[in-house]
Amino acid sequence: MHSPEHAHEVQEARRLGGLRRKREATVSGAYDFESLSTVDGIRRLLEVAVLDTLGMENSIARNRTLAYMAQVALRTLEVGDLEGRIQALEQAVRSGRGQPRPSAFEEEPALAGAGEEEGA
């Protein structure tokens, strides 16, 4: 990469990388898409893909693609719901509202020896 013999190739690679980043930013802005690292980002990508697929000519392949996307959308909604519920639970635990109650099978300390004293 640092060899003078490859200077032209390195320069071309840098130019192409810059074009790719510029195109990526343009496309991302046009589709209002941020990333795949969040459920909302995945939802947005799926919305764009479904809308583009709906614009295609009606065919078995298009309909299969839409059915698959519907399955993915349902799974994404499920994951998003679980993510929200987990965040709510974590927040409740952090704020002290999520103190666990004793199980019905656990004895409370005050009752632990009460039956033995009566029979003595």
Buried (B, 14 or more C-beta within 10 A) or exposed (E): EEEEEEEEEEEEEEEEEEEEEEEEEEEEEEBEBEEEEEBEEBBBBBBBBBEEBEEEEEEEEBEEBBEEBEEBBEEBEEEBEEEEEEEEEEEEEEEEEEEEEEEEEEEEEEEEEEEEEEEE
